[in-house]
Amino acid sequence: MRVLVVGTVPPPGGEAARALALAAADLAAEGNEIEVLSPEFSSAAHRQARLDGFRLPFQLAAAARDFDALVLRIQPGLPFRPDARRLTRAAILALIGLALRGYSQVTIYLDTPVPIPWGLGGRPTKGLWSRATTVVVENAEDRKNLLAVPGMDPDRVLIAPRQVPARSVISTGWSLEHEEEPWAEVLALVRSRAATTRKMMGAGGERAEPTSPFDAPAPPGMPVHAAGLVVLRKVLRRLRQR
Amino acid sequence: MAEAARGLALRGHDVEVLTTCATDHYFWTNELPPGESEEDGVTIRRFRTVRRGSRLAGNQLEHRVQRGEKLSVSEEVAWVNARFRVPDLYLHLLAHARQYDAIICSPYLFWSTIYGAQVAPERTIVMPCLHDEPYAWLSIVRSTLSAVAGAWFLSEPEHQLGHRVAPQLAPRHSVVGAAVDVPSHYDPAGFRARHNLDRPFVLYAGRREEGKGWNRLLSGFAGALAHHRLPFDLVTIGVGDPAVPAELADRVVDLGYLESEEMPDAFAAAEALLQPSANESFSRTLMEAWLAGTPVIASAAGEVVTWHCERSGGGLTYGDDLELGECLAFVAEAPKTAAVLAERGREYVLANYTWDHVLDAMERSLVPFDLASRS
C-alpha cells in the first residue's frame, strides 16, 4: 500500500514529531511504501510544503491519486492558526473532508491540546471525523472530548501508546555524569544538540545569523497555486480519457 | 541608586538625592513637583527637565550615534543636550558642591551625569552602568570617565569595558557590584492564581524594546515552539508595547507593569527566566530569579550575564535560536537538573550581591573622599 504521512517529523524533534516518524517507520516495516510530507523545512521528509490553512486540503487532494492511505497529523499551524476565524475553520474542514475522499484509509493523529480552534464538534468537523478510519489522541481527556462529538465511534478513537523517552536520531538526552555540578555538561549538551540540528538543516554546525520565523522565506515545496494546477491537470486528463 | 542611597543613609551617612521631576526615560516629561522631600531618611531634591531646540536635529544626531558614526565634539554636545537637560540641578550643584564629601552620578549617558560630573570632578564618582553600545564610545563619555575622581562598576566585565572606553580611567575606581533584596517568602501559587496562569511558563521581565532583545526573543521562542514540544507559555512583565505577532498570541501572556512587591512571586512561579539582552551592566533580574530558585537562560551575546552564568555555574547561555530551543527543552525535560543549576545561582547571589557586601564595598571606596574633604 502507498501511504502518505503528513506532518512534522524530526529533526529537530519533539515527542509528537517523533511519534509520527515512528508510526511511519512501523508502516514501512510492514512493507508499505511511505512518503512523508512535512511543513518543516528541516524535517527528514520526502517532501516539504507549506501546509497551513487552505494549502493542506489542496495538497491532500493533489496527492490523493498517488496514495491509497493517509496518515495526517493535526498540529499547531497545520492546518489551523490559533486565531483562525470560525468561517475559515469551517471552510478548511469542509475542503479537507472532500480531499480525504480520495484515500481508502485515513489515520488522524491529534496533538494535545487538540489544535482545532472553536472545538472538536460542529457540522464542519463531520467530514473529517467521518472519513477517519482511526483517530489517535494523546491522552484519555482528549479521547473523552472527542467521544462527546455526536456519532463518534469509540472503537475508532485510540490513545497513542506512550513513547519510550527514547532518544531520537538527533537527541542525546539530558542524562549527566555529574548530576551535582551539572552546568558545564548541560551547556555542552545544549551546544552539541543545536549543532547537530544546524548540520541537518544544512548550516554546517556553525551558529548562524538568527533569522526570524515571522519573515522567513517560504520553505521549499509545492506552492499552493502549483497544487491547484495539479488538480486542474488531473481533471483535464480525466476528461480527455473519457 | 535609590536603594544604595537608602542603604548608605541607614548606615549613618547624610545622603541627598538630586534628580528630575520625570518618571520615564523616553519623554522626560515633568510629572512630579519640583522641590525637596524626604523618604526613608534620604533628602530628595527634584529639578525640572527642559527639552528645547530642534527635535529633528536631535533625532538626526541620535540616528548617527546609533549607526556608530563619529561625531565631532560639538555634535556630541548637541546630541546630549537634545535629549533633556536639568539646568536647575546643575546650578544647585554649582552652588553646593563643596558641601558634599562625594557626588555620585549615574548612569553615564544622561545630561545630568555628563554635565554634573564637570562641576566638582575632584569629588565626583561616576557609576556608569556601561554597556558596549555606540553611546559608550562618544568622546564626551571618555572624557567624563577620565576627568572624575572615581568610578563604581557593577561587574568585572563592565570594569574591563570602562578601561577600553577610557584608557585614562578615573584613578579611584572599583567593582562595587549591585545588591538585591532577599525576600523572606515567595507565593508562586498565589501569583499564578491572581493572573490566571494555569499553564507552566517562562518569564521575560524587562522593557519590551529592541535594545533589550525582546523582538529577537519572540522570534526565538516561536522557533523553539516549532522545533520542540514545549509546555511553556512566555509570560512578559514590563513597560513598552510587546507587539506580539498573531502566530504567538495564544502562547505569550503580557502582564504589563507589575508592582515591585509582585516580582519575587513572578520569578518563583516561572519555570525559567529568559534574559535576551546583550546590554546589561549587572542584570538584577538574573539575581532575583536565582534567589527565587528559578533557572536562568540568557543570551550569550551579553558579556555580563555570561560572566555571571559562568562564575555561578547556575545559568545557561544561548548563541542562537536553536540553542535557545535546546535550553528550553532542557528545562522542560530535565527539571530536577535545572533546579540544581538554580540552586548554584542562589548560592552565588547570596555570596556576592547582598546589601551588606555592596554597601561595604561602597564605603571602602568612599573613605579617601571623606578624608580629602576634611583635609
Interface residues (C-beta under 8 A of the other chain):
Chain A: T8 P12 G13 G14 E15 A16 A17 E40 S42 P76 G77 R81 P82 D83 W174 L176 E179 E180 E181 P182 W183 A184 V186 L187 L189 V190 R191 R193 A194 T197 R198 R207 A208 P210 T211 S212 P213 F214
Chain B: R216 S219 G220 A222 G223 L225 A226 H227 H228 R229 P245 A246 E247 A249 D250 C309 G313 G314 L316 T317 Y318 G319 D320 D321 L322 E323 G325 E326 C327 A329 F330 E333 A334 T337 V340 L341 R344
